[in-house]
Amino acid sequence: MRPSNEILDENDDIKNILHEAAYTTLFPKHYLGRSILGTTTSLKQIKQKDVQDFYELYYKNQTPVIGIFTNKYLNLTEILSSKKPKKNSPKNCKVTLSPEKIQKIKIVKHRGARSAIGLYYRTVPITNSIKDIISLNILKNCLGNCWSSILVNELRTKKSLTYWVDATTFFSKDAGIFEITVQCETQQIENIFTVIKNNIKILLSGNLDNDVFKAAKEMHLTAVADEFSSLTYLLEEIIFRKTIGIPELDPNEYLKTAKKITKNDILEVASKFLLEENQLVVKVIETK
């Protein structure tokens, strides 16, 4: 019953509620909009034959990927199967992104102890520029995730409206998302929303504190240096990138590019991706 328990746990996790609401709204016909765990109802409907068919389709005689790590770069080697993929195999699945017009606000009522708000920016079409991807990763640290970030300082240190602010990014071959999430009390949601909007406007006007940028960049460089020192992480990256069809990872090139990122690069990528027309606001309201 572990999967059922996981679903119940996820349903009680307010951050997961935020993400589910955002991803299903932004990507209704795309794999990013589908729950990994499913629902308790869908789980009960799964039969043994469904599991066997899934294994036959996605695992048996399919193309495994071997990751090879050297001190210079990562290389991918495929062991190709002689068996042709079926019509509905992953290689032939057609994915459709949601319409260009994005729903502006989604409100979800939740029986729980907390409320939350999230701002989600759909970064589609996704850029293949490693510079943009690195800049977005540094931008998220400028806005959240550390004590020196803009929103943690404004919402936590100055106004005590919340305990923490998370900012994350995710990219696949044909879709991506930049998100800012805050857990809070219900009565603080609108105040928090106003603070976030105002600070993003300041950022888009070309203003970014030098100390905030330097701390965010250093945080990212330290994090990726630690990750790249782990062989397990590198092998997982190989498989992940090969599976979703994004370019291979060269750790040395990534670090070399990351060290050259400037404040202007961060401001430029913010002006490209933090656009109101690509923004969805999700509010999770606690109910008694």
PAZAPA-4460 file (N, C-alpha, C; in steps of 0.05 Angstrom, whole numbers, plus 32768, in hexadecimal, padded with zeros to 4 digits):
% residues 288
    n_x    n_y    n_z   ca_x   ca_y   ca_z    c_x    c_y    c_z   seq   type   mol
   8010   7FE8   8000   8000   8000   8000   8011   8019   8000     1      M     A
   802B   8016   7FFB   803C   802E   7FFC   8034   8043   7FE8     2      R     A
   802C   803C   7FCF   8024   8051   7FBC   800B   8061   7FC6     3      P     A
   7FF8   8053   7FD3   7FE0   8060   7FDD   7FE7   8073   7FF3     4      S     A
   7FFA   806B   8004   8003   807C   801A   8011   8095   800F     5      N     A
   8021   8090   7FF9   802F   80A7   7FED   801C   80BB   7FE2     6      E     A
   8007   80B1   7FD5   7FF3   80C3   7FCA   7FE5   80D4   7FE0     7      I     A
   7FDE   80C6   7FF6   7FD2   80D5   800C   7FE5   80E9   8018     8      L     A
   7FFE   80E2   801A   8012   80F5   8025   8015   810D   8012     9      D     A
   8016   8108   7FF8   8018   811D   7FE4   8000   8130   7FE5    10      E     A
   7FE8   8124   7FE9   7FD0   8134   7FEB   7FD0   8147   8003    11      N     A
   7FE0   8140   8018   7FE2   8151   802F   7FF9   8165   802E    12      D     A
   800A   8162   801A   8022   8173   8017   801A   818C   8007    13      D     A
   801A   81A3   8014   8010   81BB   8008   8021   81C3   7FF0    14      I     A
   803B   81BE   7FF0   804B   81C5   7FD9   8044   81B3   7FC1    15      K     A
   803D   819A   7FC6   8035   8188   7FB1   801A   8191   7FA5    16      N     A
   8008   819B   7FB7   7FEE   81A5   7FAE   7FF2   81BD   7F9B    17      I     A
   8004   81CF   7FA3   800B   81E6   7F92   8015   81DC   7F76    18      L     A
   8028   81CA   7F77   8034   81C0   7F5E   8020   81B2   7F4C    19      H     A
   8010   81A1   7F58   7FFC   8192   7F48   7FE9   81A6   7F3A    20      E     A
   7FDF   81BA   7F49   7FCD   81CD   7F3E   7FDA   81DD   7F27    21      A     A
   7FF3   81E5   7F2B   8002   81F4   7F17   8008   81E4   7EFE    22      A     A
   8013   81CD   7F01   801C   81BD   7EEA   8005   81B3   7EDA    23      Y     A
   7FEF   81AA   7EE7   7FD8   81A1   7ED8   7FCA   81B8   7EC9    24      T     A
   7FCD   81D0   7ED3   7FC1   81E7   7EC5   7FD3   81F1   7EAE    25      T     A
   7FED   81F2   7EB3   7FFF   81FC   7E9E   8004   81E7   7E88    26      L     A
   8004   81CD   7E8F   800A   81B8   7E7C   7FF4   81A3   7E7C    27      F     A
   7FDB   81AA   7E74   7FC5   8197   7E76   7FC8   817E   7E64    28      P     A
   7FD5   8181   7E4D   7FD8   816B   7E3A   7FF5   8162   7E37    29      K     A
   8004   8168   7E4B   8021   8162   7E4A   8028   8151   7E62    30      H     A
   803E   8141   7E5F   8045   812F   7E75   804B   813D   7E8F    31      Y     A
   8053   8157   7E8E   8058   8166   7EA6   803F   816B   7EB6    32      L     A
   8028   816A   7EA9   800F   816E   7EB6   8002   8155   7EC2    33      G     A
   8010   813F   7EC1   8005   8126   7ECB   8012   811E   7EE5    34      R     A
   8002   8116   7EF8   800C   810E   7F13   801C   80F4   7F10    35      S     A
   8033   80F3   7F1D   8044   80DB   7F1D   8037   80C5   7F2C    36      I     A
   802B   80CB   7F43   801F   80B7   7F54   8003   80B0   7F4C    37      L     A
   7FF5   80C1   7F3E   7FD9   80BC   7F37   7FC7   80C3   7F4F    38      G     A
   7FB0   80B6   7F50   7F9D   80BB   7F66   7F96   80A0   7F73    39      T     A
   7F8A   80A1   7F8A   7F83   8088   7F98   7F6E   8079   7F87    40      T     A
   7F5D   8087   7F78   7F49   807A   7F67   7F57   806C   7F50    41      T     A
   7F69   807A   7F42   7F77   806E   7F2B   7F89   8057   7F34    42      S     A
   7F94   8058   7F4C   7FA5   8043   7F56   7F95   8029   7F5A    43      L     A
   7F7C   802C   7F64   7F6B   8014   7F69   7F63   8007   7F4F    44      K     A
   7F63   8016   7F39   7F5A   800B   7F20   7F70   7FFC   7F11    45      Q     A
   7F89   7FFE   7F1A   7F9F   7FF0   7F0D   7F9E   7FD2   7F12    46      I     A
   7FA0   7FC3   7EFD   7FA0   7FA6   7EFE   7FBC   7F9B   7EF8    47      K     A
   7FC0   7F82   7EFF   7FDA   7F75   7EFA   7FE2   7F77   7EDD    48      Q     A
   7FCF   7F73   7ECB   7FD5   7F74   7EAF   7FDF   7F8F   7EA6    49      K     A
   7FD4   7FA5   7EB3   7FDC   7FC0   7EAD   7FFA   7FC3   7EB3    50      D     A
   8003   7FB8   7EC9   801F   7FBA   7ED1   8030   7FAA   7EBE    51      V     A
   8027   7F93   7EB6   8036   7F82   7EA3   8039   7F90   7E88    52      Q     A
   8022   7F9C   7E7E   8023   7FAA   7E65   8036   7FC2   7E66    53      D     A
   8036   7FD0   7E7D   8047   7FE8   7E80   8065   7FDF   7E7E    54      F     A
   806B   7FC9   7E8B   8086   7FBF   7E8B   808F   7FB7   7E6E    55      Y     A
   807D   7FA9   7E60   8082   7FA1   7E45   8088   7FB9   7E33    56      E     A
   8078   7FCF   7E37   807A   7FE6   7E26   8092   7FF7   7E2B    57      L     A
   8097   7FFC   7E45   80AC   8010   7E4C   80C6   8005   7E55    58      Y     A
   80C8   7FEC   7E5C   80E1   7FE1   7E67   80EC   7FCA   7E57    59      Y     A
   80DC   7FB7   7E4F   80E6   7F9F   7E41   80EF   7FA6   7E25    60      K     A
   8108   7F9E   7E1F   8113   7FA2   7E04   8114   7FBF   7DFB    61      N     A
   8113   7FD2   7E0E   8116   7FEE   7E07   8133   7FF6   7E08    62      Q     A
   8139   800E   7E02   8154   8018   7E00   815F   8021   7E1B    63      T     A
   8171   8011   7E27   817D   801A   7E41   8193   8030   7E3B    64      P     A
   8199   803F   7E4E   81AE   8053   7E4B   81C4   804F   7E5F    65      V     A
   81DD   804F   7E55   81F4   804C   7E67   8202   8067   7E69    66      I     A
   8208   8070   7E81   8216   8089   7E84   8233   8084   7E89    67      G     A
   8244   8092   7E7A   8261   808E   7E7D   826D   80A9   7E86    68      I     A
   827B   80AA   7E9C   8286   80C3   7EA7   82A4   80C3   7EA4    69      F     A
   82AF   80D8   7E98   82CC   80DB   7E97   82D2   80F5   7EA5    70      T     A
   82EC   80FB   7EA8   82F3   8114   7EB6   82EF   812D   7EA5    71      N     A
   82E7   8129   7E8C   82E3   8140   7E7B   82C5   8146   7E74    72      K     A
   82B6   8131   7E70   829B   8135   7E68   828B   811C   7E6D    73      Y     A
   8270   811F   7E69   825E   8108   7E6B   8258   80FF   7E4E    74      L     A
   8258   80E5   7E4A   8251   80DB   7E30   823A   80C7   7E33    75      N     A
   822A   80C4   7E1F   8213   80B2   7E20   8218   809C   7E0C    76      L     A
   8214   8083   7E14   8216   806D   7E02   81FB   805D   7E02    77      T     A
   81EF   8059   7DEC   81D6   804A   7DEB   81DA   802D   7DE2    78      E     A
   81CC   801B   7DEE   81CB   8000   7DE5   81B0   7FFE   7DD7    79      I     A
   81B1   7FFE   7DBC   8198   7FFF   7DAD   818A   7FE4   7DAB    80      L     A
   8170   7FE4   7DAF   8161   7FCC   7DAD   8159   7FC7   7D90    81      S     A
   8159   7FAE   7D88   8150   7FA8   7D6C   8132   7FA9   7D69    82      S     A
   8125   7FA9   7D80   8107   7FAA   7D80   80FE   7FC6   7D7B    83      K     A
   80EC   7FCA   7D68   80E2   7FE5   7D62   80CE   7FED   7D77    84      K     A
   80CE   8007   7D7F   80BB   8010   7D93   809E   800E   7D89    85      P     A
   808C   8009   7D9B   8070   8007   7D94   8065   8023   7D8E    86      K     A
   804D   8024   7D82   8042   803D   7D7A   803E   8050   7D91    87      K     A
   8037   8046   7DA9   8032   8057   7DC0   804A   8057   7DD3    88      N     A
   8061   8051   7DC9   8079   8051   7DDA   8081   806E   7DDF    89      S     A
   8092   8074   7DF3   809A   8090   7DF9   80A5   809F   7DE1    90      P     A
   80B3   8091   7DCF   80BF   809F   7DB8   80AB   80AA   7DA4    91      K     A
   8093   809E   7DA5   807F   80A6   7D92   8067   80B5   7D9E    92      N     A
   8069   80BA   7DB8   8054   80C9   7DC6   8054   80E6   7DBE    93      C     A
   803E   80F1   7DB6   803C   810D   7DAF   8032   811D   7DC8    94      K     A
   8042   8131   7DD0   8039   8141   7DE7   8030   815C   7DDD    95      V     A
   801C   8167   7DEA   8011   8180   7DE2   8012   8194   7DF9    96      T     A
   801C   81AC   7DF5   801D   81C0   7E09   8002   81CE   7E0B    97      L     A
   7FFD   81DA   7E22   7FE4   81E8   7E26   7FE4   8201   7E14    98      S     A
   7FCC   820C   7E0F   7FCA   8224   7DFE   7FDC   823B   7E08    99      P     A
   7FE1   824E   7DF6   7FF3   8264   7DFD   7FE7   8274   7E14   100      E     A
   7FCD   8278   7E15   7FC1   8287   7E2A   7FC0   8277   7E44   101      K     A
   7FCB   8282   7E59   7FCD   8274   7E72   7FB9   827F   7E86   102      I     A
   7FAC   826D   7E94   7F9B   8275   7EAA   7FAB   8285   7EBF   103      Q     A
   7FA1   829C   7EC8   7FB0   82AE   7ED8   7FB1   82A5   7EF6   104      K     A
   7F9B   829D   7F01   7F99   8296   7F1D   7F89   827C   7F21   105      I     A
   7F94   826B   7F32   7F86   8252   7F39   7F85   8250   7F57   106      K     A
   7F6D   824C   7F62   7F69   824B   7F7F   7F61   822E   7F87   107      I     A
   7F70   8223   7F9A   7F6A   8207   7FA3   7F64   8208   7FC1   108      V     A
   7F4E   81FD   7FC8   7F47   81FB   7FE5   7F52   81E1   7FF0   109      K     A
   7F5D   81E3   8008   7F6B   81CC   8014   7F66   81CA   8032   110      H     A
   7F5F   81B2   803B   7F5B   81AE   8057   7F76   81A9   8064   111      R     A
   7F82   81BD   806F   7F9D   81B9   807B   7FA3   81D0   808E   112      G     A
   7FBC   81CF   8098   7FC4   81E3   80AC   7FD0   81FC   80A0   113      A     A
   7FD6   81FC   8086   7FE3   8213   8079   7FD7   8219   805E   114      R     A
   7FDD   8232   8056   7FD7   823A   803A   7FF1   823F   802C   115      S     A
   7FEF   8245   8012   8007   8249   8003   8001   8258   7FE9   116      A     A
   8015   8264   7FDE   8012   8272   7FC4   802A   826B   7FB3   117      I     A
   8025   8267   7F99   803B   8262   7F87   8038   8271   7F6D   118      G     A
   804F   827C   7F63   804F   8289   7F49   805F   8277   7F36   119      L     A
   8052   826F   7F20   805E   825C   7F0D   8060   8269   7EF2   120      Y     A
   8078   8268   7EE6   807D   8273   7ECC   8083   825D   7EB8   121      Y     A
   8073   825A   7EA4   8078   8245   7E90   808D   824F   7E7C   122      R     A
   80A4   8242   7E7C   80BA   824B   7E6A   80B9   823A   7E51   123      T     A
   80A6   823F   7E3F   80A3   8230   7E26   80A1   8244   7E10   124      V     A
   80AF   8240   7DF9   80C1   822A   7DF4   80DB   822C   7E04   125      P     A
   80E4   8215   7E0D   80FC   8215   7E1E   8115   821B   7E0D   126      I     A
   8127   822A   7E18   8140   8231   7E0A   8154   821A   7E0D   127      T     A
   8164   8217   7DF9   817A   8203   7DFB   8194   8210   7E05   128      N     A
   8192   822A   7E0C   81AA   8238   7E14   81B2   8230   7E31   129      S     A
   81C9   8224   7E34   81D2   821D   7E4F   81D6   8236   7E60   130      I     A
   81DC   824C   7E53   81E0   8265   7E61   81C5   826E   7E6E   131      K     A
   81AF   826C   7E5F   8195   8273   7E69   818D   8261   7E80   132      D     A
   8193   8247   7E7D   818B   8233   7E92   819A   8239   7EAC   133      I     A
   81B4   823F   7EA9   81C4   8245   7EC1   81BB   825F   7ECE   134      I     A
   81B5   8273   7EBD   81AB   828D   7EC7   8191   828A   7ED6   135      S     A
   817F   8279   7ECC   8166   8274   7EDA   816B   8266   7EF5   136      L     A
   817E   8254   7EF6   8185   8247   7F0F   8190   825A   7F23   137      N     A
   819F   826E   7F1A   81A9   8283   7F2C   8193   8296   7F34   138      I     A
   8181   829C   7F20   816B   82AE   7F25   8159   82A3   7F3C   139      L     A
   8155   8289   7F3D   8144   827E   7F52   8150   8283   7F6D   140      K     A
   816B   8283   7F6F   8178   8289   7F89   8177   82A7   7F8F   141      N     A
   8175   82B7   7F7B   8172   82D4   7F7F   8156   82DA   7F8C   142      C     A
   8142   82CA   7F85   8127   82CE   7F8F   8121   82BF   7FA8   143      L     A
   812B   82A7   7FAB   8125   8297   7FC3   813C   8284   7FCA   144      G     A
   8137   8272   7FDD   8149   825C   7FE4   8160   8263   7FF7   145      N     A
   8166   827C   7FFB   817B   8283   800D   8175   829D   801C   146      C     A
   8182   82A2   8032   817C   82B9   8043   8181   82D3   8035   147      W     A
   8194   82D3   8022   819B   82EC   8014   8188   82F2   7FFD   148      S     A
   8176   82E0   7FF6   8165   82E3   7FDF   8151   82FA   7FE3   149      S     A
   8147   8304   7FCD   8134   831B   7FCE   811B   8315   7FDD   150      I     A
   810D   82FF   7FD7   80F3   82FA   7FE3   80F5   82EF   7FFF   151      L     A
   810A   82E0   8005   810D   82D7   8021   8112   82F0   8033   152      V     A
   8122   8302   8029   8127   831B   8038   810E   832C   803B   153      N     A
   80FE   832F   8025   80E6   8340   8026   80D0   8333   8036   154      E     A
   80CB   8319   8032   80B4   830B   803E   80BA   8300   805A   155      L     A
   80D3   82F8   805E   80D9   82EB   8078   80E7   82FF   808B   156      R     A
   80FD   830A   8082   810D   831B   8094   80FF   8336   809B   157      T     A
   80F5   8343   8086   80E9   835E   808B   80CC   835D   8095   158      K     A
   80BC   834B   8089   80A0   834C   808E   8095   8334   809E   159      K     A
   80A5   8320   80A2   809D   8308   80B1   8082   82FC   80A7   160      S     A
   807F   82FC   808C   8066   82F2   8080   8067   82D3   807C   161      L     A
   807F   82C9   807B   8082   82AC   8076   809D   82A3   8081   162      T     A
   80A1   8289   8083   80BA   827F   808D   80CF   827D   8077   163      Y     A
   80C6   8275   805F   80D9   8270   804A   80CD   8274   802E   164      W     A
   80DE   8277   801A   80D6   827A   7FFE   80E6   8266   7FED   165      V     A
   80D8   8255   7FDE   80E6   8242   7FCC   80E4   824C   7FB0   166      D     A
   80F9   8249   7FA1   80F8   824F   7F84   8107   8239   7F75   167      A     A
   80FA   822D   7F61   8106   8217   7F53   8101   8219   7F35   168      T     A
   8110   8209   7F26   810C   8208   7F09   810C   81EB   7F00   169      T     A
   80FE   81E6   7EEA   80FF   81CB   7EDE   80FD   81CE   7EC0   170      F     A
   810D   81BE   7EB2   810E   81BF   7E94   810C   81A3   7E89   171      F     A
   80FC   81A0   7E73   80FD   8188   7E63   8101   8191   7E47   172      S     A
   80FF   817E   7E34   8105   8184   7E18   80F4   819A   7E0D   173      K     A
   80DA   8199   7E13   80C7   81AC   7E07   80B7   81BD   7E1B   174      D     A
   80BF   81BD   7E33   80B1   81CC   7E48   80C3   81D3   7E5F   175      A     A
   80BB   81E7   7E6E   80CA   81EE   7E85   80B9   8200   7E97   176      G     A
   80C3   8203   7EB0   80B3   8212   7EC4   80C6   821F   7ED8   177      I     A
   80BF   8238   7EE0   80CE   8246   7EF5   80B9   824C   7F0A   178      F     A
   80BE   8245   7F23   80A9   8248   7F37   80B4   8255   7F51   179      E     A
   80A2   8264   7F5D   80A7   8270   7F78   8090   8267   7F8A   180      I     A
   8096   825A   7FA0   8081   8251   7FB2   8086   8259   7FCE   181      T     A
   8070   8260   7FDC   8071   826A   7FF7   805B   825D   8008   182      V     A
   8061   8250   801E   804D   8246   8031   8048   825C   8046   183      Q     A
   802F   8260   804D   8028   8277   805E   800D   8273   806B   184      C     A
   8005   8287   807A   7FEA   8288   8085   7FD7   8293   8070   185      E     A
   7FBE   828B   8070   7FAB   8294   805C   7FA9   82B2   805A   186      T     A
   7FA8   82BF   8071   7FA4   82DC   8071   7FBC   82EC   8065   187      Q     A
   7FD3   82DE   8061   7FEB   82EB   8057   7FEE   82E7   8039   188      Q     A
   7FDE   82D7   802C   7FE2   82D0   8010   7FE3   82E9   7FFE   189      I     A
   7FCF   82FB   8001   7FCE   8313   7FEF   7FE6   8325   7FF4   190      E     A
   7FEE   8329   800E   8005   8339   8014   801E   832E   8007   191      N     A
   8021   8313   8009   8038   8306   7FFD   8038   8309   7FDF   192      I     A
   8021   8305   7FD3   801F   8308   7FB6   8027   8324   7FAD   193      F     A
   801F   8338   7FBB   8026   8354   7FB4   8044   8358   7FB6   194      T     A
   8050   834E   7FCB   806D   8351   7FCF   807D   8343   7FB8   195      V     A
   8074   832B   7FB1   8082   831C   7F9C   807F   832B   7F81   196      I     A
   8067   8334   7F7B   8062   8342   7F62   8073   835C   7F60   197      K     A
   8074   836B   7F76   8084   8384   7F76   80A1   837F   7F72   198      N     A
   80AC   836A   7F7F   80C8   8364   7F7D   80D0   8359   7F62   199      N     A
   80BE   834B   7F55   80C3   8341   7F3A   80C3   8359   7F26   200      I     A
   80B1   836C   7F2B   80B0   8384   7F1A   80CB   8394   7F1C   201      K     A
   80D5   8395   7F35   80EF   83A3   7F3A   8105   8394   7F2B   202      I     A
   8104   837A   7F2C   8118   8369   7F1E   8116   836D   7F00   203      L     A
   80FE   836E   7EF5   80FA   8371   7ED8   8100   838D   7ECF   204      L     A
   8101   83A0   7EE1   8109   83BB   7EDA   8127   83BE   7ED8   205      S     A
   8136   83A9   7EDF   8153   83A9   7EDC   8162   83AD   7EF6   206      G     A
   8155   83AA   7F0D   8162   83AF   7F26   8166   8394   7F35   207      N     A
   817F   838E   7F3B   8187   8376   7F4A   819F   837D   7F5B   208      L     A
   819C   837A   7F75   81B2   8380   7F87   81CA   836F   7F82   209      D     A
   81E2   837C   7F81   81FA   836D   7F7C   8200   8357   7F90   210      N     A
   81FB   835C   7FA9   8200   8348   7FBE   81ED   8330   7FBB   211      D     A
   81D4   8336   7FB4   81C1   8320   7FB0   81CA   830F   7F99   212      V     A
   81D3   831B   7F83   81DC   830C   7F6C   81F5   82FB   7F73   213      F     A
   8208   8307   7F80   8221   82F8   7F87   821B   82E0   7F99   214      K     A
   820A   82E4   7FAD   8203   82CE   7FBF   81F4   82B8   7FB0   215      A     A
   81E2   82BF   7F9E   81D2   82AC   7F8F   81E4   829C   7F7C   216      A     A
   81F7   82A9   7F6F   8209   829C   7F5D   821C   8289   7F6C   217      K     A
   8226   8292   7F83   8238   8282   7F93   822A   8269   7F9D   218      E     A
   8211   826C   7FA5   8201   8256   7FAF   81FD   8241   7F99   219      M     A
   81F8   824A   7F80   81F5   8237   7F6A   820F   8229   7F63   220      H     A
   8224   8238   7F62   823E   822C   7F5B   8246   8217   7F70   221      L     A
   8242   821D   7F89   8248   820A   7F9E   8237   81F0   7F9C   222      T     A
   821D   81F4   7F96   820B   81DE   7F94   8212   81CB   7F7C   223      A     A
   8217   81D7   7F65   821D   81C6   7F4E   8239   81B9   7F50   224      V     A
   824C   81C7   7F5D   8266   81BA   7F61   8263   81A1   7F73   225      A     A
   8252   81A3   7F87   824D   818B   7F98   823F   8175   7F88   226      D     A
   822B   817D   7F78   821D   8169   7F68   822F   815B   7F54   227      E     A
   8240   816B   7F46   8251   8160   7F32   8267   814E   7F3D   228      F     A
   826C   8150   7F57   8280   813F   7F64   8274   8123   7F6A   229      S     A
   825A   8120   7F66   824C   8107   7F6C   8248   80F7   7F52   230      S     A
   8254   80E0   7F51   8250   80CF   7F39   8233   80C6   7F36   231      L     A
   8226   80C1   7F4D   820A   80B9   7F4C   81F9   80CE   7F3F   232      T     A
   81FE   80E7   7F47   81EF   80FE   7F3C   81F4   8100   7F1E   233      Y     A
   820C   80FD   7F15   8213   8100   7EF9   8205   80EA   7EE8   234      L     A
   8205   80D2   7EF3   81F8   80BC   7EE4   81DA   80C0   7EE3   235      L     A
   81CE   80CA   7EF9   81B2   80D0   7EF8   81AB   80E6   7EE4   236      E     A
   81BD   80FA   7EE2   81B9   810F   7ECF   81BA   8105   7EB2   237      E     A
   81CC   80F2   7EAD   81CE   80E6   7E92   81B3   80D9   7E8B   238      I     A
   81A9   80C9   7E9D   8190   80BA   7E97   8179   80CE   7E94   239      I     A
   8178   80E1   7EA7   8162   80F5   7EA6   8162   8105   7E8C   240      F     A
   8179   810F   7E85   817B   8120   7E6D   8176   8110   7E54   241      R     A
   817F   80F7   7E53   817A   80E6   7E3C   815D   80DF   7E39   242      K     A
   8150   80DA   7E50   8134   80D3   7E50   8122   80E9   7E46   243      T     A
   8127   8102   7E4F   8115   8117   7E47   811F   8127   7E2F   244      I     A
   8136   811F   7E24   813F   812A   7E0B   814C   8145   7E0C   245      G     A
   815A   814C   7E22   8168   8166   7E23   8186   8161   7E20   246      I     A
   8195   8175   7E18   81B2   8171   7E12   81C1   8165   7E29   247      P     A
   81D7   8156   7E21   81E8   8149   7E35   81F5   815E   7E47   248      E     A
   81FD   8155   7E5E   8209   8167   7E72   8228   8165   7E71   249      L     A
   8235   817B   7E6E   8252   817D   7E71   8258   818D   7E89   250      D     A
   825F   8180   7EA0   8264   818F   7EB9   8278   81A5   7EB7   251      P     A
   828E   81A0   7EA9   82A3   81B4   7EA6   8299   81CD   7E97   252      N     A
   828A   81C8   7E82   827F   81DF   7E72   826A   81EE   7E82   253      E     A
   825A   81DF   7E92   8245   81EB   7EA2   8251   81FE   7EB7   254      Y     A
   8265   81F5   7EC5   8273   8205   7EDA   8281   821D   7ECD   255      L     A
   828E   8218   7EB6   829C   822E   7EA9   8288   8244   7EA1   256      K     A
   8271   823C   7E96   825D   8250   7E8E   8251   825D   7EA6   257      T     A
   824B   824E   7EBB   823F   8259   7ED3   8250   826E   7EE0   258      A     A
   826A   826B   7EE0   827C   827E   7EEC   827C   8299   7EDD   259      K     A
   8274   8298   7EC4   8274   82B0   7EB3   825A   82BF   7EB4   260      K     A
   8246   82B4   7EC1   822B   82C0   7EC1   822D   82DB   7ED0   261      I     A
   8221   82EF   7EC5   8221   830A   7ED1   8206   8312   7EDB   262      T     A
   8204   8328   7EE9   81EB   8332   7EF2   81D8   8339   7EDB   263      K     A
   81E4   8343   7EC5   81D4   834A   7EAE   81C8   8331   7EA1   264      N     A
   81D6   831A   7EA3   81CB   8301   7E98   81B2   82F9   7EA8   265      D     A
   81B2   82FE   7EC2   819C   82F7   7ED3   8184   8309   7ECC   266      I     A
   8189   8323   7EC9   8174   8336   7EC2   8168   8330   7EA7   267      L     A
   8179   8327   7E94   8170   8321   7E79   815E   8308   7E79   268      E     A
   8166   82F3   7E88   8156   82DB   7E88   813C   82E0   7E97   269      V     A
   813C   82F1   7EAB   8124   82F8   7EBA   8110   8306   7EA7   270      A     A
   811A   8318   7E96   8109   8326   7E83   80FE   8314   7E6E   271      S     A
   810B   82FE   7E69   8102   82EA   7E55   80ED   82D7   7E60   272      K     A
   80F0   82D0   7E79   80DF   82BA   7E83   80CB   82C2   7E99   273      F     A
   80D0   82D7   7EA8   80BD   82DE   7EBD   80A8   82F1   7EB2   274      L     A
   809A   82E9   7E9E   8086   82F9   7E91   806B   82F3   7E9C   275      L     A
   805B   8308   7E9F   8040   8305   7EAB   802E   82F4   7E9A   276      E     A
   8032   82F5   7E7F   8021   82E5   7E6E   8027   82C7   7E70   277      E     A
   803E   82C0   7E7C   8045   82A4   7E80   8042   829C   7E9D   278      N     A
   8035   82AC   7EAD   8033   82A8   7ECA   8018   829D   7ED2   279      Q     A
   8019   8289   7EE4   8002   827E   7EF1   8006   8281   7F0F   280      L     A
   7FF2   828C   7F1D   7FF2   828F   7F3A   7FE0   827A   7F46   281      V     A
   7FEB   826A   7F58   7FDB   8255   7F65   7FD9   825D   7F83   282      V     A
   7FC1   825E   7F8D   7FBC   8263   7FAA   7FAF   824B   7FB7   283      K     A
   7FBC   8240   7FCB   7FB0   822A   7FD9   7FA5   8235   7FF4   284      V     A
   7F8B   8233   7FF7   7F7E   823F   800E   7F75   8229   8021   285      I     A
   7F7D   822C   803A   7F75   8217   804E   7F58   821B   8055   286      E     A
   7F4A   8205   8059   7F2E   8205   8062   7F2B   81F4   807B   287      T     A
   7F19   81FC   808C   7F15   81ED   80A5   7F02   81D6   80A1   288      K     A
***
